[in-house]
Amino acid sequence: MVTSSRQKQPFLYVIDEDFVLPDRGDGQEGPESAVPAGDPDEAVRLFHRYRRLMAQILGYEEELLEPASEDDLAAVEEELGVVLPPDLRALYGIADGGGDLDPLFDGHDWLPLAEVGDLDDEWLDIAQEWEHEPWRRTVFDTGPSNTVRRSPLRAGWIRFAFDTGGNWLAVDTDPGPNGRPGQVIAVGVDYKEGPTYVADSVTTFLRRLVEALERGDYRTHDKSLWIDADLPDLPGKHTRYRDDRPSRARAAQAGPRVQEVRVSDVEDCAFLAAVPEVCSLALSSRGSPDLTPLGARPVEYLELDVESADLTAPARNRELRSLSVTCARPVELAPLRTVPNLWALDIAAAPVADIATVTELKGLRYLEVTQDQWRELSELDDLPPLAIVGIHPHHPERHWPTPTAWETTHDEPPSPTA
């Protein structure tokens, strides 16, 4: 390993290999109602009706696997550590998966029980590798609000159908405060920014498919059936607002449920009044806009690229978890001492007036600095218990969305030398 005095590229030092990305969903409350919304008898009736309609349209009936036994179901539930919702459990009493020729569940293959308990989640492991800068990403809320916990994946999400492209339908046995156990959600590689709520139960999901077929809302192509059941699209479609010259009127057109905002040429932050649910905000300005409105918004990731940055207002936001500051004039970190949830801080592109304040931010686990800043910090005592440290040879130039070309090493940062 080269010493810091000869470092020519940014190095990412993973000090604590056991540290995992904090899961926003862990901090949410459970559901008000613990009673599943599904009905096993109705689900069975709907499933048989659904298969008959498919057979009439396609000209053949899809073969299913043999029913799962009670012992099979009990074994999978013991392995998963949860009890399957009654309606999905009843369907496995009809067949242990099937639908290989034409995916049964809205383009998703129905998984056998053996596969439900044996899924490879390399897609998520890769996305959360530190060199991909996962700390800059926010898991968004789905709609209806607070039905699903804001996690990329949870043990209580039991995936029962697969689209062969890295996405699944799952029954949620660990819902958010406004959800119901057994609700159906979509998760996977296209849902890393957050799961999507599909229906309050497998029963309701099947009902929508049946009703769509009965209405004639479908099309066939090459012996495949495409059903327009008015189910949710991929996440992100209605969550982003990006603008070169933001204003309150333009932000209002984006809709109140906007959760990610990326704006440039900002003169003032009045536009934030139209986006009350923003939790990821990237703000760029050639000047020094008044950041006061940020204190009233639930911003969890904040990226500032301004002439000068006063962190007093952003620090009033108790939801702030990750902060990246790029500025030309020295910034004071002192206001951050009152932020209870801040765990990631990037000051590599900012001159800092009071860098010793970092020692007081005991919740910090991720820190991104320049070589010179790390030299100053290394001379101080009682640094936070950092798990990941990124060190740049000099102030970096940010080119969003291109991430930093990190060289990653699992080791402590070397002691700086003059």
C-alpha positions in Angstrom: 0.0 0.0 0.0 1.3 3.4 -0.9 1.6 6.0 1.9 -0.8 8.9 1.9 1.9 11.3 0.8 2.3 9.4 -2.5 -1.4 8.6 -3.0 -2.5 9.5 -6.5 -6.0 8.1 -6.6 -8.9 8.0 -4.1 -8.8 5.1 -1.7 -11.8 3.7 0.2 -10.8 2.0 3.5 -13.2 -0.5 4.9 -12.2 -0.6 8.5 -15.1 -2.6 9.9 -16.1 -5.3 7.4 -19.1 -6.3 9.6 -20.7 -2.8 9.3 -23.8 -2.9 7.1 -25.7 -0.1 5.5 -28.3 1.2 8.0 -31.8 0.0 7.1 -34.3 2.8 7.2 -37.1 0.3 7.6 -35.8 -0.9 10.9 -36.9 2.3 12.5 -40.5 2.2 11.4 -43.4 1.0 13.5 -45.3 -2.2 12.8 -48.9 -2.4 11.5 -51.9 -1.2 13.4 -53.8 -4.2 12.2 -52.2 -7.6 12.5 -55.0 -9.4 10.7 -54.3 -10.4 7.1 -56.7 -8.9 4.5 -56.8 -12.1 2.3 -59.4 -14.9 2.3 -58.1 -18.4 1.6 -61.4 -19.7 0.3 -61.9 -16.8 -2.0 -58.3 -17.0 -3.2 -58.8 -20.6 -4.2 -62.0 -19.8 -6.1 -60.4 -16.9 -7.9 -57.3 -19.0 -8.8 -59.5 -21.7 -10.4 -61.5 -19.0 -12.3 -58.2 -17.3 -13.4 -56.8 -20.5 -14.8 -60.1 -21.3 -16.7 -60.1 -17.8 -18.3 -56.4 -18.2 -19.2 -57.1 -21.6 -20.8 -60.0 -20.1 -22.9 -57.8 -17.3 -24.1 -54.6 -19.3 -24.8 -56.3 -22.6 -25.9 -54.5 -24.7 -23.4 -54.3 -25.2 -19.6 -51.0 -24.6 -17.9 -49.7 -27.6 -16.0 -49.1 -27.2 -12.3 -46.8 -29.1 -9.9 -48.3 -31.5 -7.3 -49.8 -29.8 -4.2 -47.5 -29.1 -1.3 -48.2 -31.2 1.7 -48.8 -29.8 5.2 -45.4 -31.1 6.2 -43.8 -29.2 3.2 -45.5 -26.0 4.2 -44.5 -26.4 7.9 -40.9 -27.1 7.0 -40.6 -24.0 4.8 -42.3 -21.8 7.5 -39.8 -23.1 10.0 -36.9 -22.4 7.7 -38.2 -18.9 6.9 -39.2 -18.1 10.5 -42.6 -16.9 9.5 -46.1 -18.3 8.9 -47.3 -17.8 5.3 -50.5 -15.7 4.8 -53.5 -18.0 4.8 -54.5 -17.2 1.2 -51.0 -18.0 -0.2 -50.8 -21.1 1.9 -54.1 -22.3 0.4 -52.8 -21.8 -3.1 -49.8 -24.0 -2.3 -52.4 -26.6 -1.2 -53.5 -26.6 -4.8 -50.1 -26.8 -6.4 -46.5 -26.4 -5.4 -45.8 -23.7 -8.0 -46.1 -23.9 -11.8 -46.8 -21.8 -14.9 -43.5 -22.2 -16.7 -45.1 -21.8 -20.2 -47.1 -18.7 -19.3 -46.2 -17.1 -16.0 -49.3 -17.2 -13.8 -48.8 -14.1 -11.6 -48.8 -11.1 -14.0 -45.7 -12.2 -15.9 -44.1 -13.8 -12.8 -43.4 -17.6 -12.5 -44.9 -19.2 -9.4 -42.0 -20.5 -7.3 -42.1 -23.9 -5.8 -41.7 -23.9 -2.0 -38.2 -25.3 -2.3 -37.1 -22.2 -4.2 -38.9 -19.8 -1.9 -36.5 -20.6 0.9 -33.4 -20.7 -1.3 -32.9 -17.4 -3.2 -29.6 -15.8 -4.3 -29.5 -12.1 -3.5 -26.2 -11.2 -5.1 -27.9 -8.3 -6.9 -28.4 -6.6 -3.5 -24.9 -7.5 -2.2 -23.4 -5.8 -5.3 -25.6 -2.7 -5.0 -24.5 -2.2 -1.4 -20.8 -2.6 -1.9 -19.2 0.6 -0.6 -17.4 1.5 -3.8 -20.8 2.0 -5.4 -21.5 4.7 -2.8 -24.8 3.3 -1.4 -24.8 5.9 1.3 -25.8 8.5 -1.3 -29.0 6.5 -2.2 -32.3 6.7 -0.3 -34.9 4.0 -0.1 -38.2 5.8 -0.9 -41.7 5.3 0.5 -44.2 3.5 -1.7 -47.9 4.5 -2.0 -50.1 4.3 0.0 -47.7 5.9 2.4 -46.2 3.8 5.2 -47.8 0.6 4.0 -44.3 -1.0 3.3 -41.2 -0.5 5.3 -38.5 1.5 3.5 -36.0 -1.3 3.0 -34.5 -2.8 -0.2 -35.2 -6.3 1.2 -36.3 -7.8 4.5 -36.4 -11.3 6.0 -40.2 -11.0 6.3 -40.7 -10.4 2.6 -41.5 -13.9 1.3 -41.0 -14.0 -2.5 -43.3 -16.4 -4.2 -43.1 -15.4 -7.9 -40.2 -14.4 -10.2 -40.1 -12.5 -13.4 -36.7 -14.1 -14.5 -35.2 -10.6 -14.7 -34.2 -10.1 -11.1 -37.6 -9.0 -9.7 -40.1 -10.8 -7.5 -43.6 -10.6 -6.1 -43.5 -11.1 -2.3 -46.0 -11.4 0.5 -45.1 -8.9 3.3 -45.2 -10.4 6.7 -43.4 -7.4 8.3 -45.4 -4.4 7.0 -45.3 -0.7 7.9 -47.7 1.1 10.2 -50.4 1.5 7.5 -49.9 -2.0 6.0 -51.5 -5.4 6.5 -49.7 -8.7 7.0 -49.8 -10.7 3.7 -49.9 -7.7 1.4 -48.3 -8.2 -2.0 -45.3 -6.1 -2.9 -42.7 -6.0 -5.8 -39.0 -6.2 -4.9 -35.7 -6.8 -6.7 -33.1 -5.4 -8.9 -35.4 -2.7 -10.4 -36.7 -1.8 -6.9 -33.4 -1.0 -5.1 -34.8 2.5 -4.4 -37.7 1.0 -2.6 -40.4 -1.8 -2.9 -43.7 -1.1 -4.6 -47.0 -1.9 -3.0 -49.2 -4.1 -5.3 -52.3 -5.2 -3.3 -53.4 -5.7 0.3 -53.4 -9.5 -0.2 -52.9 -12.3 -2.7 -56.6 -12.6 -2.8 -57.0 -9.0 -4.0 -54.2 -9.4 -6.5 -55.9 -12.5 -8.0 -59.2 -10.6 -8.1 -57.7 -7.8 -10.1 -56.2 -10.3 -12.6 -59.6 -12.1 -13.0 -61.5 -8.8 -13.4 -59.1 -7.6 -16.1 -59.5 -10.8 -18.1 -63.3 -10.6 -17.7 -63.2 -7.0 -19.0 -61.0 -8.1 -21.9 -58.1 -5.9 -20.7 -55.4 -8.2 -22.1 -53.4 -8.9 -25.2 -51.7 -12.0 -26.5 -48.4 -12.3 -28.4 -46.5 -15.5 -29.4 -48.7 -17.6 -27.1 -48.0 -15.3 -24.2 -50.7 -13.4 -22.2 -50.3 -9.8 -21.1 -52.8 -8.6 -18.6 -53.7 -4.9 -18.0 -54.8 -5.2 -14.4 -54.0 -1.6 -13.5 -51.1 -2.7 -11.2 -48.3 -0.3 -10.1 -45.4 0.6 -12.4 -41.8 0.4 -11.5 -40.8 2.7 -8.6 -39.4 6.2 -9.3 -41.9 7.2 -12.0 -43.7 9.7 -9.7 -40.9 10.3 -7.1 -38.4 12.5 -8.9 -38.2 16.3 -9.6 -35.3 17.6 -11.5 -35.0 21.1 -12.8 -32.4 23.6 -14.0 -34.2 26.6 -12.7 -36.6 25.4 -9.9 -39.6 27.5 -8.8 -42.5 26.8 -6.5 -44.9 26.6 -9.4 -42.8 24.1 -11.4 -42.2 22.0 -8.3 -45.9 22.0 -7.7 -46.5 20.5 -11.1 -44.3 17.5 -10.1 -46.7 16.6 -7.4 -46.6 16.5 -3.6 -45.4 12.9 -3.4 -42.0 13.8 -4.9 -39.3 12.3 -2.7 -36.1 12.9 -4.8 -35.2 16.4 -5.9 -32.1 17.3 -7.9 -32.0 21.0 -8.9 -29.4 23.5 -10.2 -29.1 27.3 -10.5 -30.9 27.7 -7.2 -31.6 31.2 -6.2 -33.8 30.4 -3.2 -35.3 27.3 -1.7 -39.0 28.4 -1.7 -39.8 25.7 -4.2 -39.4 23.1 -1.3 -42.9 24.2 -0.1 -44.4 22.3 -3.0 -42.5 19.0 -2.2 -43.2 18.3 1.5 -42.1 14.6 1.3 -38.6 15.1 -0.2 -36.1 12.9 1.5 -33.2 13.0 -1.0 -32.1 16.5 -2.1 -29.2 17.6 -4.3 -29.0 21.3 -4.6 -26.5 23.2 -6.8 -26.0 27.0 -7.0 -23.4 29.4 -8.1 -24.4 31.6 -5.1 -25.3 31.0 -1.5 -29.1 30.4 -1.3 -30.9 30.6 2.0 -31.3 27.0 3.2 -33.8 27.8 5.9 -36.6 25.8 4.3 -34.5 22.6 4.5 -35.1 22.5 8.3 -38.8 21.8 7.7 -38.3 18.9 5.2 -37.6 15.2 6.0 -34.4 15.2 4.0 -32.3 12.2 4.8 -29.6 12.6 2.1 -28.5 16.2 1.4 -26.0 17.1 -1.3 -24.9 20.7 -1.4 -22.8 22.3 -4.2 -22.8 26.0 -3.4 -20.5 29.0 -3.1 -20.8 28.9 0.7 -22.9 26.7 3.0 -24.5 27.5 6.3 -25.5 24.2 7.9 -27.5 25.7 10.7 -30.9 25.2 9.0 -30.2 21.7 7.6 -29.0 20.6 11.0 -32.5 21.4 12.5 -33.7 18.4 10.5 -33.6 15.3 12.8 -34.0 13.0 9.8 -30.7 14.0 8.2 -28.5 10.9 7.9 -26.1 11.5 5.0 -24.5 14.8 4.0 -22.2 15.8 1.1 -20.9 19.4 1.0 -19.1 21.0 -2.0 -18.3 24.7 -1.5 -15.7 27.4 -2.2 -15.7 29.1 1.1 -14.9 27.5 4.5 -17.9 25.7 6.0 -18.5 25.3 9.8 -19.5 21.8 10.9 -20.5 22.9 14.4 -24.2 22.8 13.8 -24.0 19.1 13.0 -23.4 18.3 16.6 -27.1 18.4 17.2 -28.1 16.0 14.4 -29.0 12.7 16.0 -29.0 10.4 13.0 -26.1 11.6 10.9 -23.8 8.6 10.1 -22.3 9.6 6.7 -20.4 12.8 5.9 -18.5 13.9 2.8 -16.4 17.1 3.2 -13.7 16.2 0.7 -14.8 19.0 -1.7 -15.1 21.7 1.0 -12.7 23.7 3.0 -13.6 23.2 6.6 -13.2 25.9 9.3 -13.6 23.7 12.3 -12.5 20.2 11.3 -12.0 19.2 14.9 -15.8 19.1 15.2 -15.6 15.7 13.5 -14.4 14.2 16.8 -17.7 15.3 18.4 -19.9 13.5 15.8 -20.0 10.2 17.6 -22.6 8.7 15.3 -20.4 9.0 12.2 -19.5 5.7 10.5 -18.7 6.9 7.0 -16.3 9.8 6.4 -15.0 11.1 3.1 -12.1 13.6 3.2 -9.0 14.8 1.4 -5.5 13.6 2.2 -4.8 16.9 4.0 -8.0 16.8 6.0 -7.2 13.2 7.1 -3.8 14.4 8.2 -5.4 17.0 10.4 -7.9 14.6 11.8 -5.3 11.9 12.5 -3.5 14.3 14.8 -6.6 14.6 17.0 -7.8 12.3 19.7 -11.1 10.5 20.1 -12.3 10.2 16.5 -15.7 8.6 16.0 -15.8 4.7 15.5 -15.5 5.0 11.8 -16.3 2.0 9.7 -15.4 3.4 6.2 -13.1 6.2 5.3 -12.7 7.6 1.8 -9.5 9.6 1.2 -9.0 11.7 -1.9 -5.5 13.0 -2.9 -7.0 16.4 -3.4 -10.4 18.1 -3.5 -12.5 16.0 -6.0 -14.6 17.4 -8.8 -18.1 15.9 -8.6 -19.6 14.5 -11.8 -23.0 13.2 -10.9 -24.2 10.5 -11.5 -20.7 9.1 -12.1 -19.4 7.6 -8.8 -15.8 8.0 -7.6 -13.3 5.6 -9.1 -12.5 4.1 -5.7 -9.6 1.8 -5.0 -11.0 -0.3 -2.1 -9.0 -1.9 0.6 -10.1 -3.7 3.7 -7.7 -2.0 6.2 -7.1 1.0 8.4 -6.1 4.2 6.6 -2.3 4.6 6.7 -0.8 7.2 9.0 -0.3 10.4 6.9 3.2 11.5 6.3 4.4 15.0 5.6 
